[in-house]
């Protein structure tokens, strides 16, 4: 489940790195299908991939409807999203926890009624000291960051694949805290 905001205005922002990851996992030939006007889904690369199109702060509405329709428990979902408190390129997987101020994850927790939702956070920070957090995540990556984002997405895709193949703990042991190439 990759979090982001719909529309060209947000497409390349820091806040949409979750969407960019699921697009990366899907590959260029994925057949994305509309799900009840709330988002898009695709079967690709051994994954059932999904992107809420309800805007970040209402992501939980899509996740709840999609999970219920596909009979997916919260523990079977891997939510992928931006993390302001992690340096750019760092990855952090967790099996559960609070939203820690991320409104998209907060919406999902509220809609599913549990914090027991695995997540893969992709570092997009650090935020400059005087910058507004919302403005920062809704801004674009620097040209240098954009150049290295492919390596970050590849590392995050490897983490997601390992979590699926060998379990979240194996992915956590290998990828938590490591800087992507």
C-alpha positions in Angstrom: 0.0 0.0 0.0 1.8 3.1 -1.2 0.6 6.4 0.2 0.5 9.7 -1.7 -1.8 12.4 -3.1 -3.4 12.2 -6.5 -2.8 14.6 -9.3 0.2 16.1 -11.1 0.7 18.8 -8.5 1.8 16.2 -6.0 3.3 13.5 -8.3 7.0 14.2 -7.6 6.8 15.5 -4.0 8.4 13.9 -1.0 4.9 13.0 0.3 4.4 10.8 -2.7 7.4 8.5 -2.2 5.1 5.7 -1.2 3.2 5.9 -4.5 6.5 6.0 -6.3 7.6 2.8 -4.6 4.5 0.9 -5.6 4.9 2.2 -9.1 8.5 1.0 -9.1 7.4 -2.4 -7.8 4.6 -2.6 -10.5 6.9 -1.7 -13.4 5.9 0.3 -16.5 3.5 -2.3 -17.9 1.3 -2.8 -14.8 -2.4 -2.7 -15.4 -3.8 -0.4 -12.7 -7.5 -0.8 -12.1 -9.8 1.6 -10.4 -11.2 0.4 -7.0 -14.6 1.9 -6.2 -13.4 5.4 -7.1 -11.2 5.4 -4.0 -7.8 4.3 -5.5 -6.0 2.0 -7.9 -4.7 -1.5 -7.6 -2.6 -3.9 -9.7 -1.2 -7.4 -9.5 2.5 -7.2 -10.4 5.8 -8.8 -9.5 4.2 -11.2 -7.0 2.5 -8.3 -5.1 -1.0 -7.0 -4.9 -0.2 -3.3 -5.1 -2.5 -0.4 -4.2 -2.5 3.4 -4.1 -5.3 5.3 -2.3 -6.5 8.3 -4.3 -8.4 9.8 -1.4 -5.6 12.3 -0.5 -3.1 11.4 2.1 -5.1 12.4 5.2 -8.0 10.2 4.2 -6.0 7.1 3.1 -7.7 4.9 5.7 -11.0 5.0 3.9 -9.5 3.3 0.8 -7.4 0.9 2.9 -10.4 -0.3 4.9 -12.6 -0.8 1.9 -9.9 -2.5 -0.1 -8.8 -4.8 2.7 -12.4 -5.8 3.4 -13.1 -6.5 -0.2 -9.9 -8.6 -0.7 -10.2 -10.2 2.8 -6.8 -8.9 3.8 -6.0 -8.6 7.5 -4.1 -5.5 8.8 -1.1 -7.7 9.6 -0.9 -8.7 5.9 -0.6 -5.1 4.6 2.7 -3.3 4.2 2.0 0.5 4.2 4.8 2.4 2.5 5.2 6.1 3.1 7.4 9.1 3.6 9.1 9.8 6.9 10.2 13.3 7.7 12.2 12.2 10.8 14.5 9.9 8.8 17.3 11.2 6.7 16.8 11.0 3.0 17.4 7.4 1.8 17.1 5.7 5.1 14.6 2.9 5.5 12.7 1.7 8.5 10.4 -1.3 8.8 8.2 -1.9 11.8 5.4 -4.4 12.5 3.3 -1.9 14.4 3.2 1.4 16.2 1.6 4.8 16.4 1.2 7.1 13.4 3.9 9.4 14.9 2.3 12.4 13.4 1.9 11.0 9.9 -1.7 11.8 9.0 -2.0 9.2 6.3 -0.9 6.4 8.7 -3.1 7.9 11.4 -6.1 7.7 9.1 -5.3 4.0 8.3 -4.9 3.2 12.0 -8.3 4.9 12.8 -10.1 3.1 10.0 -8.7 -0.3 10.7 -9.0 0.1 14.5 -5.4 -1.2 15.2 -1.8 -0.1 15.3 -0.8 -3.6 14.3 -0.1 -2.7 10.7 3.4 -3.4 9.2 5.0 -0.4 7.6 7.9 0.6 5.5 9.0 4.2 6.1 11.2 5.9 3.5 13.3 8.8 4.8 12.7 12.1 3.1 14.4 14.4 5.7 15.9 16.2 7.4 13.6 19.1 7.3 15.5 22.4 7.6 15.1 23.8 11.1 13.0 26.8 10.2 10.9 25.0 7.5 7.2 24.1 8.0 6.9 20.3 8.0 3.8 20.2 5.7 5.4 22.5 3.2 8.6 20.5 3.2 6.9 17.1 2.5 4.7 18.8 -0.2 7.9 20.1 -1.8 9.9 18.3 -4.4 13.2 16.5 -3.9 16.4 18.4 -4.7 18.0 17.6 -8.1 20.7 15.6 -6.3 18.1 13.7 -4.3 16.1 13.0 -7.4 19.2 11.5 -9.0 19.7 9.0 -6.2 16.0 8.3 -5.6 16.2 5.3 -8.0 18.6 3.6 -5.7 16.4 4.4 -2.7 13.4 2.9 -4.4 15.4 -0.2 -5.4 16.5 -0.7 -1.8 12.9 -0.2 -0.6 11.6 -2.6 -3.2 14.2 -5.2 -2.1 13.0 -4.7 1.5 9.4 -5.2 0.5 10.3 -8.3 -1.5 12.3 -9.8 1.4 9.5 -9.0 3.8 7.1 -10.9 1.5 9.5 -13.9 1.0 11.1 -14.3 4.4 9.0 -12.2 6.8 9.1 -8.7 8.2 11.8 -9.5 10.8 14.3 -10.6 8.1 13.7 -7.4 6.2 14.0 -5.3 9.4 17.3 -7.0 10.2 18.7 -6.3 6.8 17.4 -2.9 5.9 16.5 -0.9 9.1 18.8 2.1 9.4 20.8 1.3 6.3 21.3 4.1 3.8 20.2 3.2 0.3 22.9 3.3 -2.3 
